[in-house]
Each structure stands twice: as structure tokens, then as C-alpha cells.
Amino acid sequence: MSQKCELVLDYFNGHLTQTEREEFEQHLATCPECQEELMELHDLLGDVALVSEQASPPPEMKKRILENVFAEDVKPEKSTVTPIASKREVETSVSKNTASGKPWLTTLLAASLLLSLVGNGYLMMQKDEGVESVAEELKQPDTVVTLQPSDAAGSGYAALFQQEQALSVMIQTQDLPELNGNEVYQVWLLKDGAPIPAGDFTIDDQGKGYVFHNIQTALEDWDTIAITLEPQSGNELPEGEIHLSAGL
């Protein structure tokens, strides 16, 4: 693989300089592999890049993050999906949808999710060292899933990383309905319909939201991840409607 092929994600996210972009486009014209990967990214993510140009982390940090995320091959596993229920007895059928079944695209999604969180400051850390330590721990995701909407609004991705002491959950969403007052979007991990909270978040004026959450549990303990709209933060059980969900 040419070194130029490694620039597909940066090209897609608009992180190349004008000169680098022109050089990559010359390479792209003669590289079927890059053409296919770029088409896959556009098909999967549409016109919205997960990493905003205005909030990109420093190049040195981005390099370290990508080196960690791309350290090993991702091997997504198929699993059975369980319907989700909340206190309002809201049920939805969810299906697992990994990144087109292609390990390289799963890896790109994981890298994009992590860079989005770092670049936009949603890791809630004040120093670069803290961000880098998280990036070093979050090497390869054990699972990356596409979050499916219960209705027409909203989409997103979840990446889950099994650490020695905890399960790390990263969420990136877009096009979610506007929040009012103290409302938040709450992430839940479920097993046979029984939920535990796994972080909450608000969204910007474009419906985009991000969250990173550690929880003392194991990935195999859960079969579903879901996001509900809650009247306030800190709920131990869901009160609101399910907006996004996926099987694990």
C-alpha cells in the first residue's frame, strides 16, 4: 500500500493542506483501492465528516491517536439482537450494522470517533496529557456499531473498548432533535431488556453530540446499546423515548 493511501481519512475529513490535497487527488485518480475506500466512507457517512476542521487536535497528538487506533486489525463479531424496553414500555427492534463488514472501515470509524471527541473537547480534560493517556488506552475497539433511529430523525456510531478495569463507551451522533430545558440524551447498556446508564450528553445546534464514558463492566455482559431522551441528567432507569439503538 502506498503512503498516499494512508491519507484517505484526512482527505475525507478535510485535514490536508491545499498542496497535500492536490497530490492526493493525483494519487486517487490512479488508485482503485483509495477510490473504493473513499466511496465506502461517503456511502456510510454521507457529507458529514466526523472530525470538524475547526476543532482538529494538534498534528502530533492526532498522529499518536491514529497510531494507537490502527495498531491491530479489528474483528467484529456477529451477535443476536434483543428488543429494548423502557419504563414507558417502548420497544424497538434493532439490528447490528457494522461498517459494511470491512475491518479497515471499522478502524476508520473508530479513529474518526476518537478524533472527534478529542478535537471537540468532549473528553472533559484540560490538558493534552490527559487526552493522550486516554488515546493510548483506547487502541482497537472491540465493537463498532451503527446506531439505528427509532424514527426518521438521528443517526450515529458507538465504539466500545474493553479495558482491564472497565468498558469504555464512545458515542457520536448527528441530526438528533433539539433539547429543551434540562433534557439530555442518555446512553444505556442493556441485557435482556434490563438497562444501566452509560453516560449522557447534550447536542449542538446541528443535532451533533458526543460522549465518552467508562463503566466497571465487561462487553460480553450486554447485548444492546440505546440512547433515550430524558427529562434530566442522572436517571438510573429510562423515562423517555428511545431515539437510537443497536445490537452488540
N, C-alpha and C positions, 0 to 999 in steps of 0.2 A: 504493500500500500504506500502510495506517495505521501510525503509530509503534507502536501496540499490537502489531501483527503481528511486530515485531522481538523481542518478549518471549517467543516460543514456546519457545525453548531454555531460557531462565531459568525459565519456568513448569514445563517438563518436569523440569528438574533441581532444582526446589525452592529457587531462589535469590531469589524475590520476597518482599518483606515481606507481612504479612497484608493491608495496605491495597492494595498493588500486585496481590496475588493476586486479591483480590475485584474490583478494577477490571478486571483482565484477563479474569476469568471472565465478567463482564458483556459485555465485548467479544467473547469467544469464543462466547457464545450467539447472536450475530448475524453471525458471520464464517465463512462456509463454508470459506474458504481456510485459516484457522487451524485449524479443526476437522479438515480433511483432513491438514494437516501434523502435527498432534498425533497423529492416528490412525496415520499412517505411522511416526512415532517410536516409538509404543507397539508397533506390529506388528514393527518392526525390532529394538528394544532390549528389549522386554518391560518388566518392572517395575524393571529395574536401570538407574538413570541413570549415565552415565559419569563425571559430576562429583559428588563427595560433598559434601554440605552442610557437613560438619565441616571440610573441607580446601580450601575455596574460596580462590583468590587474592584479594588486595585488589581492590575495585571498579575503581580506576583502572587497575591492571595488566590486569584482565580486559577492560576496555573497549579497551585498546590491542591486546591479543591478538586479540580478535574483529574489530577494525577491519582488522588485517592479514590474518586468515584469510578475511574476506569481501571482500577488495579486488577480486577478479576472479571471473568465472564459472569453474566447474570443468567441464572437458570430458573425462570418462572415455572411454577408447578400448577397443574390444574387442580381444582378443588370443587367440592359440592357447595352450592349456594343455598343459604337458608333465608326464607322470608323474614322481614323485620317488623316488629310491632312496638308501638309506644304506648304511654298511658292512655292516649286517646284511641287506642286500638287501630292506629293507622298501620296498614300493611302494604308492603310493596314487594314485587318480585324483582330481584336484582340479578344481574349476570356479570361474571368476571370478564373483563376485557383488557388484556394486557396489550402492550404496544405492538399490535399486529403480529404477535408471536415471534418477533425478531429480537434476539438478545441485544444487538447493537442499539436498537431504538429504545429498548427499555433502559439501557445505560444512559442514553442521551436524555431521556426524560428525567432520570434521577439526577443527572448533572444539572439540568435546567432548573429543577425544583430547588436544589440546594443553592445554586447561584441566585435564584430569585429571592430566596429567604435571606441570604447574606446581603445581597445588593440592596434590598429594600429595608433592611434593618429590623426585620421581624423576629430575629433571634433574641431580641431584647438584651443585647450585650453592648457595653460601652467601649470595649477595647478589642482591637483586631486579634489579640492573642486568644481571647475567648472564642471568637468566631472560628479561628483556625483550629483550636483544640476540638471543637465540635466537628469540623470538616475532617480532621484526622480520624476521628472515631467512626464517622459515617462513611465507611469505604464503599462497599457494594450493598445495594438494597436487597433484602430477602424477597420483597414483593413490591411491584409497582402496578397499580390498577387504575383504570379509568373510572371515575365516579359518574354514575348514570343518574340523570334527573328523574324525579317522580312525575314531573310535568314538563312543559316545554322550556322552562327557564333554568339556566345554570348548567355548568359543567366543571370538571376539574380532575385532578390527579392526586393520588395518595402514594407515598413511598414509605415502606416500613423497614426498619433496620433492627435486627436483633443484636443487642449488645450483651456483654457478660452479666450486667446487673439490671438491665432494663430493655424495654422495647421503645425505640424512637419512632415517632409518627410525624411525617411531614405532609402537609396538605397545601395545595394551591388550587384556587377556584377562580372562576370568572362568570360574569353575567348573572350573578345572584340578585334577587330582588332587594330593593333598598330596605334598610333597617329603620325602625322608629324608636325614639326614646332610649330605653335601656336594653333593647333587644340585642341579641348576639346570635351568631351561628355556633352551634355546639357539635363537636365531634364525639362519636360514640363507637366503642368496640363492642360487638355482640357475639354471644354464643348461645345458640338455640333460642334466640329472641331476647335473652337477658342482657341488658346494657351496662357498661360502666363508662363514665366520662373520660375523654381523652383530649381535653383542651377546647377552648372556644376562641372566636375571633370576630372582628368586625370587618367591614368591606369599605373600599373607596367609592368614589362617585361613578366608577365604571363597573362596579359589582365584583371587583377583584379582592380576594382575601388570601391570607397566608397564616399558617400556624405551624409551630414546631413544639412537640410535647413528648416528654419522657414519662413512661409508666412502668411500674415494677410488675412486669408480667412477661409472658412468652407468646410469640406469634402464633404458635400452634393451639393456644387456648381460645382462639377467636375464629369465627367463620364469616363475619360480616363487619364492614365499617360503614357508618352512616353519618350524615350531617342533618341536624334539625334546626329549625328557627325557634329560639327560646325567648321568653319574655325578659329574662335577666341572666346574668352570668352566675355560675356556681351551682346549677341544678345537679342533683345526684341521680335523678331519673328524668327522662324526656317528657316534656309537656306539649311541645309543639309538633308541627307537621314535619315529615321527612322531606328534604329537598334533594339530597344527593345520597347515593349509596352504591356499594359494590361488594361482591363476594371476595373472600380472601382464600 
